[in-house]
Amino acid sequence: MWEEKNNTLYRKFGFRDFSEAFGFMTRVALAAEKMDHHPLWTNVYNQVEIWLSTHDAGNTVTDKDRKLAKKIDALVAA
């Protein structure tokens, strides 16, 4: 579940292994590029953490972030 905190939408994802986590990140990257909206994220082995905010809006959460979060959620469910 996404949490709104510190002017970001945040979520941590866990996967079976690094390969699965990296595949997820690749799918997110493609979706983000299509939206021209790029996340701040980290990856350590099977864990991916994502923070979304809109830089052009003063680093606050906007509808653009919520739309990308929904797309990311759909990638996890797929």
N, CA, C and O atoms as CSV, one atom per row, in Angstrom:
chain,resi,resn,atom,element,x,y,z
A,1,MET,N,N,0.841,-1.176,0.000
A,1,MET,CA,C,0.000,0.000,0.000
A,1,MET,C,C,0.891,1.247,0.000
A,1,MET,O,O,1.878,1.318,0.733
A,2,TRP,N,N,0.536,2.204,-0.815
A,2,TRP,CA,C,1.265,3.463,-0.886
A,2,TRP,C,C,0.979,4.309,0.353
A,2,TRP,O,O,-0.157,4.366,0.824
A,3,GLU,N,N,2.006,4.959,0.871
A,3,GLU,CA,C,1.867,5.885,1.994
A,3,GLU,C,C,2.239,7.278,1.503
A,3,GLU,O,O,3.214,7.441,0.771
A,4,GLU,N,N,1.477,8.267,1.898
A,4,GLU,CA,C,1.849,9.642,1.577
A,4,GLU,C,C,2.542,10.224,2.796
A,4,GLU,O,O,1.931,10.398,3.851
A,5,LYS,N,N,3.839,10.525,2.635
A,5,LYS,CA,C,4.598,11.105,3.741
A,5,LYS,C,C,5.771,11.905,3.188
A,5,LYS,O,O,6.345,11.562,2.154
A,6,ASN,N,N,6.108,12.953,3.882
A,6,ASN,CA,C,7.212,13.830,3.482
A,6,ASN,C,C,7.077,14.314,2.041
A,6,ASN,O,O,8.063,14.353,1.305
A,7,ASN,N,N,5.879,14.678,1.640
A,7,ASN,CA,C,5.610,15.168,0.288
A,7,ASN,C,C,5.954,14.157,-0.806
A,7,ASN,O,O,6.335,14.535,-1.914
A,8,THR,N,N,5.816,12.879,-0.486
A,8,THR,CA,C,6.024,11.827,-1.482
A,8,THR,C,C,4.975,10.738,-1.302
A,8,THR,O,O,4.354,10.617,-0.246
A,9,LEU,N,N,4.795,9.954,-2.353
A,9,LEU,CA,C,4.097,8.674,-2.232
A,9,LEU,C,C,5.197,7.633,-2.116
A,9,LEU,O,O,6.124,7.613,-2.925
A,10,TYR,N,N,5.100,6.769,-1.116
A,10,TYR,CA,C,6.155,5.786,-0.841
A,10,TYR,C,C,5.559,4.391,-0.773
A,10,TYR,O,O,4.471,4.182,-0.238
A,11,ARG,N,N,6.311,3.431,-1.338
A,11,ARG,CA,C,5.933,2.033,-1.193
A,11,ARG,C,C,7.186,1.166,-1.294
A,11,ARG,O,O,8.099,1.450,-2.069
A,12,LYS,N,N,7.203,0.109,-0.496
A,12,LYS,CA,C,8.285,-0.877,-0.528
A,12,LYS,C,C,7.730,-2.168,-1.104
A,12,LYS,O,O,6.655,-2.621,-0.711
A,13,PHE,N,N,8.463,-2.756,-2.034
A,13,PHE,CA,C,8.063,-3.990,-2.697
A,13,PHE,C,C,9.087,-5.075,-2.403
A,13,PHE,O,O,10.289,-4.812,-2.363
A,14,GLY,N,N,8.609,-6.292,-2.198
A,14,GLY,CA,C,9.494,-7.431,-1.988
A,14,GLY,C,C,9.242,-8.497,-3.051
A,14,GLY,O,O,8.099,-8.756,-3.428
A,15,PHE,N,N,10.321,-9.109,-3.527
A,15,PHE,CA,C,10.239,-10.121,-4.577
A,15,PHE,C,C,11.009,-11.368,-4.164
A,15,PHE,O,O,11.710,-11.368,-3.152
A,16,ARG,N,N,10.874,-12.427,-4.951
A,16,ARG,CA,C,11.555,-13.679,-4.612
A,16,ARG,C,C,13.072,-13.563,-4.684
A,16,ARG,O,O,13.780,-14.160,-3.873
A,17,ASP,N,N,13.571,-12.800,-5.647
A,17,ASP,CA,C,15.019,-12.701,-5.833
A,17,ASP,C,C,15.355,-11.433,-6.610
A,17,ASP,O,O,14.466,-10.665,-6.978
A,18,PHE,N,N,16.631,-11.225,-6.852
A,18,PHE,CA,C,17.092,-10.027,-7.544
A,18,PHE,C,C,16.555,-9.956,-8.967
A,18,PHE,O,O,16.170,-8.884,-9.435
A,19,SER,N,N,16.530,-11.074,-9.646
A,19,SER,CA,C,16.071,-11.092,-11.034
A,19,SER,C,C,14.616,-10.621,-11.141
A,19,SER,O,O,14.275,-9.846,-12.035
A,20,GLU,N,N,13.769,-11.087,-10.236
A,20,GLU,CA,C,12.366,-10.666,-10.247
A,20,GLU,C,C,12.248,-9.170,-9.927
A,20,GLU,O,O,11.458,-8.461,-10.550
A,21,ALA,N,N,13.025,-8.700,-8.967
A,21,ALA,CA,C,13.010,-7.279,-8.611
A,21,ALA,C,C,13.483,-6.426,-9.786
A,21,ALA,O,O,12.898,-5.381,-10.070
A,22,PHE,N,N,14.527,-6.864,-10.460
A,22,PHE,CA,C,15.055,-6.101,-11.583
A,22,PHE,C,C,14.075,-6.087,-12.754
A,22,PHE,O,O,13.932,-5.069,-13.431
A,23,GLY,N,N,13.407,-7.199,-12.993
A,23,GLY,CA,C,12.377,-7.240,-14.035
A,23,GLY,C,C,11.259,-6.252,-13.741
A,23,GLY,O,O,10.784,-5.561,-14.641
A,24,PHE,N,N,10.840,-6.185,-12.487
A,24,PHE,CA,C,9.820,-5.221,-12.066
A,24,PHE,C,C,10.295,-3.797,-12.324
A,24,PHE,O,O,9.546,-2.974,-12.851
A,25,MET,N,N,11.540,-3.506,-11.952
A,25,MET,CA,C,12.077,-2.166,-12.156
A,25,MET,C,C,12.119,-1.807,-13.641
A,25,MET,O,O,11.881,-0.657,-14.010
A,26,THR,N,N,12.417,-2.773,-14.475
A,26,THR,CA,C,12.439,-2.530,-15.916
A,26,THR,C,C,11.046,-2.161,-16.417
A,26,THR,O,O,10.895,-1.230,-17.208
A,27,ARG,N,N,10.034,-2.886,-15.962
A,27,ARG,CA,C,8.662,-2.577,-16.372
A,27,ARG,C,C,8.224,-1.204,-15.863
A,27,ARG,O,O,7.550,-0.458,-16.575
A,28,VAL,N,N,8.608,-0.875,-14.632
A,28,VAL,CA,C,8.292,0.446,-14.090
A,28,VAL,C,C,8.997,1.530,-14.907
A,28,VAL,O,O,8.404,2.564,-15.213
A,29,ALA,N,N,10.247,1.294,-15.256
A,29,ALA,CA,C,11.009,2.283,-16.031
A,29,ALA,C,C,10.327,2.574,-17.364
A,29,ALA,O,O,10.252,3.731,-17.778
A,30,LEU,N,N,9.835,1.550,-18.032
A,30,LEU,CA,C,9.157,1.746,-19.317
A,30,LEU,C,C,7.868,2.549,-19.148
A,30,LEU,O,O,7.580,3.442,-19.945
A,31,ALA,N,N,7.098,2.234,-18.116
A,31,ALA,CA,C,5.857,2.970,-17.850
A,31,ALA,C,C,6.160,4.420,-17.472
A,31,ALA,O,O,5.473,5.337,-17.924
A,32,ALA,N,N,7.175,4.627,-16.652
A,32,ALA,CA,C,7.541,5.978,-16.213
A,32,ALA,C,C,8.032,6.813,-17.394
A,32,ALA,O,O,7.715,7.998,-17.497
A,33,GLU,N,N,8.792,6.202,-18.266
A,33,GLU,CA,C,9.307,6.923,-19.423
A,33,GLU,C,C,8.167,7.377,-20.341
A,33,GLU,O,O,8.194,8.487,-20.873
A,34,LYS,N,N,7.174,6.515,-20.520
A,34,LYS,CA,C,6.018,6.883,-21.339
A,34,LYS,C,C,5.282,8.081,-20.753
A,34,LYS,O,O,4.731,8.899,-21.490
A,35,MET,N,N,5.273,8.182,-19.425
A,35,MET,CA,C,4.601,9.300,-18.754
A,35,MET,C,C,5.521,10.510,-18.591
A,35,MET,O,O,5.076,11.581,-18.177
A,36,ASP,N,N,6.803,10.336,-18.917
A,36,ASP,CA,C,7.817,11.359,-18.664
A,36,ASP,C,C,7.772,11.783,-17.194
A,36,ASP,O,O,7.770,12.968,-16.861
A,37,HIS,N,N,7.736,10.772,-16.335
A,37,HIS,CA,C,7.646,10.992,-14.886
A,37,HIS,C,C,8.460,9.904,-14.205
A,37,HIS,O,O,8.058,8.741,-14.191
A,38,HIS,N,N,9.585,10.270,-13.649
A,38,HIS,CA,C,10.573,9.282,-13.221
A,38,HIS,C,C,10.680,9.212,-11.698
A,38,HIS,O,O,10.781,10.242,-11.032
A,39,PRO,N,N,10.659,7.999,-11.151
A,39,PRO,CA,C,10.671,7.837,-9.700
A,39,PRO,C,C,12.072,7.949,-9.096
A,39,PRO,O,O,13.086,7.788,-9.775
A,40,LEU,N,N,12.084,8.227,-7.819
A,40,LEU,CA,C,13.272,8.036,-7.006
A,40,LEU,C,C,13.112,6.634,-6.439
A,40,LEU,O,O,12.075,6.311,-5.860
A,41,TRP,N,N,14.136,5.798,-6.604
A,41,TRP,CA,C,14.002,4.432,-6.098
A,41,TRP,C,C,15.339,3.843,-5.700
A,41,TRP,O,O,16.404,4.314,-6.101
A,42,THR,N,N,15.245,2.786,-4.890
A,42,THR,CA,C,16.423,2.023,-4.512
A,42,THR,C,C,16.108,0.548,-4.694
A,42,THR,O,O,14.955,0.121,-4.657
A,43,ASN,N,N,17.165,-0.204,-4.889
A,43,ASN,CA,C,17.039,-1.656,-5.008
A,43,ASN,C,C,18.188,-2.302,-4.268
A,43,ASN,O,O,19.353,-2.003,-4.531
A,44,VAL,N,N,17.863,-3.188,-3.343
A,44,VAL,CA,C,18.852,-4.026,-2.685
A,44,VAL,C,C,18.322,-5.450,-2.758
A,44,VAL,O,O,17.307,-5.783,-2.146
A,45,TYR,N,N,19.024,-6.283,-3.515
A,45,TYR,CA,C,18.669,-7.670,-3.773
A,45,TYR,C,C,17.212,-7.814,-4.208
A,45,TYR,O,O,16.895,-7.528,-5.363
A,46,ASN,N,N,16.321,-8.246,-3.325
A,46,ASN,CA,C,14.932,-8.492,-3.730
A,46,ASN,C,C,13.962,-7.410,-3.245
A,46,ASN,O,O,12.746,-7.586,-3.322
A,47,GLN,N,N,14.493,-6.304,-2.752
A,47,GLN,CA,C,13.669,-5.217,-2.231
A,47,GLN,C,C,13.785,-3.990,-3.137
A,47,GLN,O,O,14.885,-3.602,-3.534
A,48,VAL,N,N,12.648,-3.390,-3.457
A,48,VAL,CA,C,12.610,-2.154,-4.238
A,48,VAL,C,C,11.776,-1.148,-3.455
A,48,VAL,O,O,10.642,-1.438,-3.073
A,49,GLU,N,N,12.336,0.031,-3.218
A,49,GLU,CA,C,11.602,1.105,-2.571
A,49,GLU,C,C,11.430,2.230,-3.582
A,49,GLU,O,O,12.368,2.577,-4.300
A,50,ILE,N,N,10.218,2.803,-3.636
A,50,ILE,CA,C,9.915,3.859,-4.594
A,50,ILE,C,C,9.301,5.048,-3.870
A,50,ILE,O,O,8.425,4.898,-3.017
A,51,TRP,N,N,9.782,6.234,-4.232
A,51,TRP,CA,C,9.234,7.499,-3.758
A,51,TRP,C,C,8.799,8.289,-4.978
A,51,TRP,O,O,9.589,8.481,-5.903
A,52,LEU,N,N,7.562,8.748,-4.997
A,52,LEU,CA,C,7.041,9.536,-6.108
A,52,LEU,C,C,6.694,10.933,-5.639
A,52,LEU,O,O,6.028,11.106,-4.618
A,53,SER,N,N,7.145,11.929,-6.385
A,53,SER,CA,C,6.726,13.316,-6.194
A,53,SER,C,C,6.945,14.031,-7.520
A,53,SER,O,O,7.686,13.554,-8.379
A,54,THR,N,N,6.299,15.169,-7.674
A,54,THR,CA,C,6.406,15.916,-8.923
A,54,THR,C,C,7.339,17.100,-8.716
A,54,THR,O,O,7.014,18.047,-8.001
A,55,HIS,N,N,8.498,17.030,-9.351
A,55,HIS,CA,C,9.516,18.060,-9.179
A,55,HIS,C,C,9.026,19.421,-9.681
A,55,HIS,O,O,9.299,20.450,-9.063
A,56,ASP,N,N,8.295,19.422,-10.813
A,56,ASP,CA,C,7.801,20.672,-11.386
A,56,ASP,C,C,6.755,21.352,-10.505
A,56,ASP,O,O,6.455,22.531,-10.697
A,57,ALA,N,N,6.204,20.622,-9.547
A,57,ALA,CA,C,5.196,21.180,-8.640
A,57,ALA,C,C,5.788,21.432,-7.254
A,57,ALA,O,O,5.065,21.468,-6.258
A,58,GLY,N,N,7.103,21.605,-7.202
A,58,GLY,CA,C,7.746,21.901,-5.923
A,58,GLY,C,C,7.952,20.670,-5.062
A,58,GLY,O,O,7.936,20.753,-3.834
A,59,ASN,N,N,8.150,19.511,-5.714
A,59,ASN,CA,C,8.378,18.253,-4.995
A,59,ASN,C,C,7.226,17.910,-4.054
A,59,ASN,O,O,7.434,17.598,-2.881
A,60,THR,N,N,6.028,17.974,-4.584
A,60,THR,CA,C,4.843,17.571,-3.845
A,60,THR,C,C,4.143,16.451,-4.608
A,60,THR,O,O,4.474,16.172,-5.760
A,61,VAL,N,N,3.193,15.827,-3.968
A,61,VAL,CA,C,2.425,14.753,-4.591
A,61,VAL,C,C,1.306,15.370,-5.422
A,61,VAL,O,O,0.549,16.217,-4.949
A,62,THR,N,N,1.223,14.921,-6.680
A,62,THR,CA,C,0.185,15.403,-7.588
A,62,THR,C,C,-0.534,14.208,-8.211
A,62,THR,O,O,-0.194,13.055,-7.948
A,63,ASP,N,N,-1.525,14.506,-9.034
A,63,ASP,CA,C,-2.244,13.440,-9.745
A,63,ASP,C,C,-1.307,12.622,-10.623
A,63,ASP,O,O,-1.534,11.431,-10.834
A,64,LYS,N,N,-0.267,13.248,-11.130
A,64,LYS,CA,C,0.719,12.537,-11.950
A,64,LYS,C,C,1.354,11.392,-11.147
A,64,LYS,O,O,1.569,10.300,-11.673
A,65,ASP,N,N,1.645,11.653,-9.886
A,65,ASP,CA,C,2.229,10.629,-9.016
A,65,ASP,C,C,1.220,9.519,-8.739
A,65,ASP,O,O,1.563,8.337,-8.764
A,66,ARG,N,N,-0.010,9.902,-8.479
A,66,ARG,CA,C,-1.052,8.907,-8.198
A,66,ARG,C,C,-1.310,8.025,-9.426
A,66,ARG,O,O,-1.554,6.826,-9.286
A,67,LYS,N,N,-1.257,8.606,-10.615
A,67,LYS,CA,C,-1.438,7.818,-11.842
A,67,LYS,C,C,-0.294,6.830,-12.030
A,67,LYS,O,O,-0.523,5.674,-12.386
A,68,LEU,N,N,0.936,7.278,-11.792
A,68,LEU,CA,C,2.069,6.362,-11.917
A,68,LEU,C,C,1.991,5.273,-10.849
A,68,LEU,O,O,2.294,4.114,-11.132
A,69,ALA,N,N,1.594,5.621,-9.645
A,69,ALA,CA,C,1.455,4.622,-8.582
A,69,ALA,C,C,0.459,3.544,-8.989
A,69,ALA,O,O,0.702,2.363,-8.738
A,70,LYS,N,N,-0.652,3.917,-9.607
A,70,LYS,CA,C,-1.641,2.936,-10.067
A,70,LYS,C,C,-1.055,2.037,-11.152
A,70,LYS,O,O,-1.311,0.834,-11.177
A,71,LYS,N,N,-0.267,2.629,-12.047
A,71,LYS,CA,C,0.370,1.822,-13.093
A,71,LYS,C,C,1.359,0.836,-12.485
A,71,LYS,O,O,1.454,-0.311,-12.921
A,72,ILE,N,N,2.091,1.292,-11.478
A,72,ILE,CA,C,3.048,0.416,-10.795
A,72,ILE,C,C,2.307,-0.720,-10.098
A,72,ILE,O,O,2.727,-1.874,-10.182
A,73,ASP,N,N,1.223,-0.411,-9.422
A,73,ASP,CA,C,0.429,-1.449,-8.759
A,73,ASP,C,C,-0.054,-2.486,-9.763
A,73,ASP,O,O,-0.056,-3.680,-9.462
A,74,ALA,N,N,-0.461,-2.050,-10.948
A,74,ALA,CA,C,-0.934,-2.978,-11.978
A,74,ALA,C,C,0.202,-3.897,-12.434
A,74,ALA,O,O,-0.043,-5.048,-12.797
A,75,LEU,N,N,1.438,-3.399,-12.418
A,75,LEU,CA,C,2.582,-4.226,-12.821
A,75,LEU,C,C,2.862,-5.316,-11.792
A,75,LEU,O,O,3.303,-6.408,-12.149
A,76,VAL,N,N,2.609,-5.028,-10.534
A,76,VAL,CA,C,2.814,-6.025,-9.484
A,76,VAL,C,C,1.753,-7.107,-9.577
A,76,VAL,O,O,2.041,-8.286,-9.370
A,77,ALA,N,N,0.532,-6.711,-9.887
A,77,ALA,CA,C,-0.585,-7.652,-9.957
A,77,ALA,C,C,-0.514,-8.548,-11.197
A,77,ALA,O,O,-1.114,-9.622,-11.231
A,78,ALA,N,N,0.228,-8.091,-12.217
A,78,ALA,CA,C,0.292,-8.849,-13.487
A,78,ALA,C,C,1.103,-10.121,-13.369
A,78,ALA,O,O,1.244,-10.856,-14.346
